Amino acid sequence: MKVYRVEEIENNTVRMTHVIEALAPFQAAVKAIGREVRLRKDEASWIRVTETLTRAKQTRDGGVFEYSVGSYPAHG
């Protein structure tokens, strides 16, 4: 599993940050917020997921992914 930094953003302000282990960035977003996600368009509230090297060394050297909150609670 990879380690991701998941940031919940509202109006360009980070409201909450999570460190999540997951197989893929979208799975990290779902684990962090407990809801389905979709690719971001231009929503004011969105989720930024950044790949990190390790849990201890949370650098932002990896890929960055942007999602918005889906309309239904997460399945599973």
GIDA-V5478 format. One line per field, one symbol per residue. burial: I if it has 16 or more other ideal C-beta (glycine too) atoms within 10 Angstrom, else O. A space follows every 10 residues. Layout:
# GIDA-V5478
burial=???
This chain:
# GIDA-V5478
burial=OIIIIIIIIO OOOOOOOIOI OIOOIIIIII OIIOOIIOOI OOOOOIIIII IIOOOOOOOO OIOOIIIIIO OOOOOO
